[in-house]
Structure formats: C-alpha cells, structure tokens
C-alpha cells in the first residue's frame, strides 16, 4: 500500500477532506492551524509565580540564614 500527501511549508499542512481514500493525495486540502494568542494578552491566577522578582537566594553567613533580596512580592507588607 502506498500513501501520498501534499507537502506545504510550515506551519501549513494537509488535512483529510473526509471523502474517498486516505491513501490518495486528491482527498487532502491545505490547512493552516489556528494561531496561538499572544501569551501576554491575558492575565491568569498563577502569573506572579512565573514573573520576574519572586526568586530568593539564601545562604548561611556567620551561623545565620541570610536571604537576598530581602524584599520581594512575597515579603512585602501592605
């Protein structure tokens, strides 16, 4: 059995049109997948966990735990 498909430049591809044999090129049409919305176009609940400024690095200095930066969005008091 031999199958053939049309070749399109990325991101376009071939999609079966629902008629005839899936082995024949004539039964496929060009297809452009939907585009992904801009990642920054919407706000979401966990956004602050993946944004800049939440990282804290700690180390022991003279037997005490010292963290930098001292003030982050997690330590700020309202």
C-alpha positions in Angstrom: 0.0 0.0 0.0 1.3 3.4 -0.9 0.2 6.7 0.6 0.9 10.1 -0.7 0.5 13.6 0.8 0.9 17.1 -0.4 3.8 19.0 1.2 3.4 22.5 2.3 5.7 25.0 4.1 5.4 25.1 7.9 3.0 25.7 9.6 0.6 24.8 6.8 -0.2 21.1 6.4 -2.5 18.7 4.6 -5.9 17.8 6.1 -8.1 14.9 5.0 -11.3 16.3 3.5 -13.5 13.4 4.6 -14.1 11.9 1.2 -12.5 9.0 -0.6 -9.5 7.0 0.4 -7.0 8.3 3.0 -4.3 6.9 0.7 -4.9 9.3 -2.2 -3.5 12.8 -2.3 -6.6 14.2 -4.0 -8.6 13.7 -0.8 -6.5 16.2 1.2 -6.7 20.0 1.3 -4.2 22.6 2.6 -4.8 23.5 6.2 -3.5 26.4 8.3 -3.6 25.6 12.1 -5.1 28.3 14.3 -2.6 30.7 15.7 -1.8 30.9 19.4 -2.9 34.1 21.1 -0.1 36.3 22.4 1.0 34.9 25.8 1.0 38.3 27.4 -2.5 39.2 26.1 -4.3 37.8 29.2 -3.9 37.7 32.9 -4.1 34.4 34.9 -4.1 33.4 38.6 -0.6 32.0 38.7 1.1 34.8 36.7 3.0 36.2 39.7 4.6 32.8 40.3 6.2 32.9 36.8 7.1 36.6 36.7 10.4 38.3 37.5 11.2 39.3 41.1 9.9 36.3 43.1 13.2 34.5 43.4 15.0 34.5 46.8 18.5 33.1 47.3 19.6 32.1 50.9 22.9 31.1 52.4 24.4 30.8 55.9 26.6 33.7 57.0 28.1 33.6 60.5 25.6 30.9 61.5 22.6 32.9 60.3 20.4 32.4 57.3 20.7 35.5 55.0 18.4 35.8 52.0 18.7 38.1 49.0 16.8 40.1 48.0 15.2 40.9 51.4 12.1 42.5 49.8 10.1 40.6 47.2 6.5 40.5 46.3 6.2 37.6 48.8 7.7 39.6 51.7 6.2 43.0 51.1 3.6 44.1 53.6 0.5 46.0 52.6 
